[in-house]
Amino acid sequence: MLIVSGRLILKPGTRDQFLACCEPSIRMARRAPGCLDFAVSADTIEPDRANVYEAWTDAKSLAAFRESGADDPSFSFIVHADVERHEISQSGPP
């Protein structure tokens, strides 16, 4: 299993527009084979920050999704991204 998670710093005052722009990509990802979850959300403290979380069954599914679509217009809002991919070998209840 793969987790992609992190934070995006956006151009000042554009977070709501960014989130609206992300909606089609989020819907597409959630329908993609191998996608367990995909979310982009507003940070509750920092007004120009969005948080990302993705869960995928495997690297092939993630790569297929990344290669499947046109350029995402939401990228133009991002000033800085601190996002990492985590390979999970085991998980269980908290």
Backbone torsions as a table, in degrees:
resi	resn	phi	psi	omega
1	MET	NA	145.7	177.9
2	LEU	-120.1	139.6	172.2
3	ILE	-118.8	131.6	172.2
4	VAL	-114.8	121.5	-177.3
5	SER	-148.4	155.8	177.1
6	GLY	161.8	-161.4	-177.0
7	ARG	-128.5	149.8	176.4
8	LEU	-120.8	129.5	173.2
9	ILE	-98.5	126.5	-172.7
10	LEU	-107.2	161.2	173.4
11	LYS	-56.2	138.0	-177.0
12	PRO	-52.2	132.2	175.3
13	GLY	77.9	10.7	-176.0
14	THR	-111.2	4.8	-172.6
15	ARG	-58.5	-46.6	-178.4
16	ASP	-62.6	-40.7	178.1
17	GLN	-65.6	-41.7	177.2
18	PHE	-58.8	-49.7	-178.1
19	LEU	-61.5	-40.8	178.1
20	ALA	-64.2	-38.4	179.1
21	CYS	-66.5	-28.5	-178.7
22	CYS	-77.2	-20.7	-172.1
23	GLU	-53.3	-47.1	179.6
24	PRO	-60.2	-39.1	179.2
25	SER	-66.8	-38.1	178.7
26	ILE	-63.9	-45.4	178.7
27	ARG	-61.8	-41.7	179.5
28	MET	-64.6	-43.3	-179.6
29	ALA	-62.8	-44.0	-177.3
30	ARG	-65.0	-21.6	176.5
31	ARG	-91.1	-10.3	-175.1
32	ALA	-71.7	142.4	175.2
33	PRO	-57.3	134.1	177.4
34	GLY	88.3	-7.7	178.7
35	CYS	-83.1	122.2	177.4
36	LEU	-94.3	-31.4	178.1
37	ASP	-166.2	152.0	179.4
38	PHE	-155.3	120.5	-177.9
39	ALA	-143.9	141.9	171.0
40	VAL	-130.1	124.8	-173.8
41	SER	-139.8	157.0	177.0
42	ALA	-72.0	137.7	173.8
43	ASP	-74.7	140.1	-175.7
44	THR	-79.3	-12.4	-177.4
45	ILE	-112.3	-44.9	-176.7
46	GLU	-97.0	118.3	-174.1
47	PRO	-69.4	-18.0	-179.5
48	ASP	-112.2	28.9	-179.2
49	ARG	-125.5	141.2	171.5
50	ALA	-126.6	149.3	179.9
51	ASN	-110.8	142.6	179.3
52	VAL	-119.7	144.9	176.2
53	TYR	-147.7	126.1	176.2
54	GLU	-133.6	144.0	172.7
55	ALA	-130.2	129.0	-177.0
56	TRP	-129.9	148.0	179.4
57	THR	-68.6	-33.5	-175.7
58	ASP	-161.8	167.1	-177.0
59	ALA	-66.4	-34.6	179.4
60	LYS	-62.9	-40.5	179.4
61	SER	-65.9	-43.0	178.3
62	LEU	-62.0	-46.9	-179.8
63	ALA	-62.9	-41.2	179.5
64	ALA	-61.9	-41.6	178.5
65	PHE	-65.4	-46.1	-178.5
66	ARG	-59.3	-33.1	-177.4
67	GLU	-90.0	-5.3	-169.7
68	SER	-85.1	-23.9	-171.5
69	GLY	-114.0	174.9	175.0
70	ALA	-75.1	171.7	176.9
71	ASP	-57.5	136.8	-177.6
72	ASP	-87.3	120.0	-178.8
73	PRO	-65.8	-15.0	-179.6
74	SER	-67.6	-22.0	-179.5
75	PHE	-60.6	-26.5	-177.9
76	SER	-68.2	-15.4	179.7
77	PHE	-87.0	-15.8	-170.9
78	ILE	-84.8	126.0	176.3
79	VAL	-92.0	-40.8	-178.3
80	HIS	-150.2	139.8	177.2
81	ALA	-124.7	131.7	174.4
82	ASP	-124.0	81.3	-173.5
83	VAL	-126.6	136.5	-179.3
84	GLU	-130.8	154.5	175.8
85	ARG	-102.5	132.2	-178.3
86	HIS	-119.9	127.5	176.8
87	GLU	-95.0	118.7	-174.7
88	ILE	-102.6	125.0	179.4
89	SER	-99.1	-19.6	-178.8
90	GLN	-157.4	144.8	173.8
91	SER	-149.5	162.2	-179.1
92	GLY	-166.3	-174.8	-177.7
93	PRO	-63.9	152.3	-179.9
94	PRO	-67.3	NA	NA
